[in-house]
C-alpha cells in the first residue's frame, strides 16, 4: 500500500500566475505529502501573500522567505534547492515524520492527481531505484506534446529521490544543470535512475524559457562547458538545436559554450562526474562514427 512517507520542496520566484494551479494539484493528490516546504525567493508579484495564506491554511505546508534577488536558474537555484531539502529533512526529524522520499517540484508545474501515488509505487517495486521523475506534457489531453527524453534520465522539476540516495549523493549539487549532476552522482553510487512517461506533470512554459529562450540555451552551453562535455558531443548538440524550433537556440547554445572556453571559466570540482561525462560521450561519438 502506498503511504505518504514523502515530502516536497519547491523553489518559487514571482510565480503568482502559476502557483494557484500547482497548489490545487498538490493539495488534491491521491496521496498527499507529509510536508511541503516552499522557498519564496524574494517574490514581488503577490506570490508572498498567497504563500502566507497557504501556510496559515495547511499545517503541513511551510514557507521559507528569502531576500529579493535577481532570477538565477544555475548556482543560486541549486543552493536554494539544496538548502530547502536539508531544511525539510530537519523539519521531518523534529516533527517525527517518516520521510523516506524527497521530491522537487518546480513552481510552473501542474501535477496529475495520481502523480505521487504512481511514483511511490515505482520506488516500492524497485529497491535499487534512487532517483525517478515523471514526464512533462504541455497539454494533459494531448500526449503528443510529451517532452522527449531518455528513460534513464530523470528530469529536474518533477523528480523524487529515495532519501538514502539523496544523502549518499551529498544532497543537491551546487552546479549548472544540478539535476543532471544529481543523476550522475546517484548512478556512481550504484542506484538506478528512471523517467516514467505514465507519470505526468503539465508545464506551463517550455523548459529553459523562464528568462527567454536565448538566455535559457546560452546557459545550457555554459552548463555543458562547466561539466566538461566532449567538444565533438557539443558540436552534435549544436547541430541538433539548429534543426529545432526556434532555430536560433543553436547559436545561443554555442555562444554560451565558447564564451566560457574563451574566458577559461572554472569547471565542476567533481572529478568523478567529469570522467563520467567524458567516458559516456566517447562511447556515443564512437557509436555514431561506426554507424555513419
C-alpha positions in Angstrom: 0.0 0.0 0.0 1.4 3.4 -1.0 1.7 5.8 2.0 2.5 9.5 2.3 6.1 9.0 3.6 7.5 11.7 1.4 8.0 15.5 1.4 8.1 18.1 -1.4 10.3 21.1 -1.8 9.5 23.9 -4.3 11.6 27.0 -5.1 9.4 29.9 -6.1 10.1 33.4 -7.5 7.4 35.6 -8.9 5.1 32.7 -9.9 1.7 34.2 -9.0 0.4 33.2 -12.4 1.3 29.5 -11.8 1.1 28.9 -8.1 -2.7 28.5 -7.8 -2.7 25.6 -10.3 0.3 24.0 -8.6 -1.2 24.3 -5.2 -4.5 22.9 -6.3 -2.8 19.9 -7.9 -0.7 19.1 -4.8 -3.5 19.6 -2.2 -5.7 17.3 -4.2 -3.2 14.5 -4.8 -4.5 10.9 -4.2 -1.5 10.6 -1.7 -0.8 14.0 -0.2 2.7 14.7 1.2 3.6 14.7 4.9 5.3 18.1 4.4 5.7 20.7 1.7 8.4 23.3 2.1 8.2 26.2 -0.4 11.2 28.6 -0.7 9.9 32.1 -1.6 12.9 33.7 -3.3 12.1 37.3 -2.7 8.9 37.4 -4.9 7.5 40.9 -5.6 4.4 39.9 -7.6 1.9 38.8 -5.0 3.3 35.3 -4.5 4.4 36.1 -1.0 0.9 37.0 0.1 -0.6 33.9 -1.5 2.0 31.7 0.2 1.3 33.2 3.6 -2.4 32.4 3.2 -1.4 28.9 2.2 0.8 28.3 5.2 -1.9 29.5 7.5 -4.5 27.2 6.0 -2.4 23.9 6.0 -0.2 22.8 8.9 1.8 20.5 6.6 2.9 23.4 4.4 5.9 25.6 5.5 7.2 28.7 3.8 10.8 30.0 3.8 11.1 33.6 2.9 14.3 34.7 1.2 15.5 38.1 0.3 14.9 39.8 -3.0 17.4 38.6 -5.6 17.6 38.5 -9.4 16.4 35.3 -11.0 19.2 32.8 -11.5 18.5 29.3 -12.7 22.0 28.0 -12.2 24.0 28.1 -8.9 21.6 30.3 -7.0 18.7 27.9 -7.8 20.8 24.9 -6.9 21.7 26.4 -3.5 18.1 27.1 -2.8 17.1 23.6 -3.6 19.9 22.1 -1.5 19.1 24.4 1.5 15.4 23.6 1.3 16.0 19.8 1.0 18.1 19.9 4.1 15.6 22.1 6.0 12.8 19.8 5.1 14.7 16.7 6.4 15.4 18.6 9.6 11.7 19.5 10.0 10.7 15.9 9.4 13.2 14.7 12.1 11.9 17.4 14.5 8.3 16.5 13.9 8.8 12.8 13.9 7.8 12.4 10.3 8.9 9.3 8.4 10.5 10.8 5.3 11.8 8.0 3.1 11.4 10.0 -0.2 12.1 13.6 -1.1 10.5 15.4 -4.1 11.5 18.5 -6.0 8.6 20.1 -7.9 9.1 23.4 -9.7 6.5 26.2 -9.4 5.5 26.1 -13.0 4.2 22.5 -12.9 0.7 21.1 -12.5 0.5 17.5 -11.4 -2.0 14.8 -12.4 -4.0 13.6 -9.4 -2.1 10.3 -9.1 1.4 11.7 -9.7 2.9 10.8 -6.4 0.9 7.6 -6.0 2.4 6.3 -9.2 5.9 7.5 -8.5 5.9 6.0 -5.0 4.6 2.7 -6.4 7.6 2.5 -8.8 10.0 3.1 -5.9 8.4 0.3 -3.9 8.7 -2.1 -6.8 12.4 -1.4 -7.2 14.5 -1.2 -4.0 17.5 0.0 -6.1 15.7 3.0 -7.6 17.4 6.1 -6.2 16.1 8.9 -8.4 12.9 9.0 -10.6 10.8 11.6 -12.3 7.6 12.0 -14.2 7.5 13.4 -17.7 6.5 16.8 -18.9 3.5 17.4 -21.1 2.2 20.8 -22.3 -1.4 19.6 -22.6 -2.9 16.8 -20.5 -5.4 15.9 -23.2 -2.7 15.5 -26.0 0.1 13.1 -25.2 1.8 14.0 -28.4 3.0 17.1 -26.5 5.1 14.8 -24.2 8.6 16.2 -23.9 11.1 13.7 -25.3 14.0 12.4 -23.2 15.8 9.2 -22.3 14.0 6.9 -19.8 17.1 6.6 -17.6 17.5 10.3 -17.1 15.0 11.8 -14.6 14.2 15.4 -15.3 14.6 18.3 -12.9 11.3 19.9 -11.8 9.3 16.7 -11.4 11.7 14.4 -9.5 11.8 12.3 -6.4 14.8 10.8 -4.6 15.0 7.9 -2.1 16.3 9.9 0.9 19.1 7.3 1.3 20.3 8.0 -2.2 20.0 11.8 -1.7 22.2 11.6 1.4 24.7 9.4 -0.2 24.9 11.9 -3.2 25.6 14.7 -0.7 22.2 16.3 -1.4 21.7 18.7 -4.4 25.0 19.6 -6.1 25.8 23.3 -6.5 26.2 23.3 -10.2 24.9 24.2 -13.6 22.3 21.5 -14.6 22.3 20.3 -11.0 19.5 17.8 -11.7 21.7 16.1 -14.3 24.7 16.0 -12.0 22.5 14.6 -9.3 21.6 11.7 -11.7 25.3 11.0 -12.3 26.1 11.0 -8.6 23.3 8.6 -7.9 24.5 6.3 -10.8 28.0 6.4 -9.5 26.7 5.3 -6.1 25.1 2.3 -7.7 21.5 3.5 -7.8 19.0 3.1 -10.7 17.6 6.3 -12.3 14.4 6.4 -14.3 11.9 8.7 -16.0 8.4 7.4 -16.3 6.2 8.5 -19.2 2.9 7.5 -17.5 3.5 9.9 -14.5 2.6 13.3 -15.9 3.2 16.9 -15.0 2.0 19.7 -17.1 4.5 22.5 -17.5 3.1 26.0 -18.1 6.1 27.2 -20.1 8.7 25.5 -22.2 11.8 24.2 -20.5 14.6 26.7 -20.3 12.3 29.6 -21.2 11.8 31.3 -17.8 14.2 34.1 -18.8 13.7 33.7 -22.6 14.8 31.0 -24.9 18.0 32.8 -25.9 19.3 33.0 -22.3 18.0 29.6 -21.5 20.0 27.9 -24.2 23.0 30.1 -23.6 23.0 28.8 -20.0 22.8 25.2 -21.4 26.1 25.9 -23.3 27.7 27.3 -20.2 26.5 24.2 -18.3 28.0 21.8 -20.8 31.3 23.6 -20.6 31.1 23.5 -16.7 30.5 19.8 -16.7 33.4 19.3 -19.2 31.5 17.9 -22.1 33.5 16.5 -25.0 33.9 19.0 -27.8 32.6 16.7 -30.5 29.5 16.0 -28.4 28.9 19.7 -28.0 29.1 20.1 -31.8 26.5 17.3 -32.2 24.2 19.1 -29.8 24.7 22.4 -31.6 23.6 20.8 -34.9 20.6 19.2 -33.2 19.5 22.6 -31.8 20.0 24.3 -35.2 17.4 21.9 -36.6 14.9 22.6 -33.7 12.4 25.4 -33.5 13.2 28.2 -32.7 16.3 27.7 -34.8 18.4 30.4 -33.1 18.8 28.2 -30.0 21.8 26.5 -31.6 23.5 29.9 -31.8 22.7 30.8 -28.2 23.9 27.4 -27.0 27.2 27.6 -28.9 27.7 31.2 -27.7 27.3 30.1 -24.1 29.8 27.2 -24.5 32.5 29.0 -26.4 32.3 32.2 -24.4 33.1 30.0 -21.3 36.0 28.5 -23.2 37.5 31.9 -24.1 37.0 33.2 -20.6 38.7 30.0 -19.2 36.0 29.6 -16.6 36.3 27.0 -13.8 34.8 23.6 -14.3 32.9 21.4 -11.9 35.1 20.4 -9.0 33.9 16.7 -9.0 36.5 14.7 -11.0 34.3 11.6 -10.9 31.5 13.5 -12.6 33.8 14.9 -15.3 35.2 11.4 -16.0 31.7 10.0 -16.2 30.6 12.5 -18.9 33.9 12.2 -20.9 33.6 8.4 -21.0 29.9 8.5 -21.8 30.4 10.9 -24.7 33.4 9.0 -26.1 31.1 5.9 -26.3 28.3 7.9 -28.1 30.7 9.6 -30.5 32.4 6.2 -31.3 28.9 4.7 -31.9 28.0 7.4 -34.4 31.3 7.2 -36.2 31.0 3.4 -36.6 27.4 3.7 -37.9 27.9 6.7 -40.2 
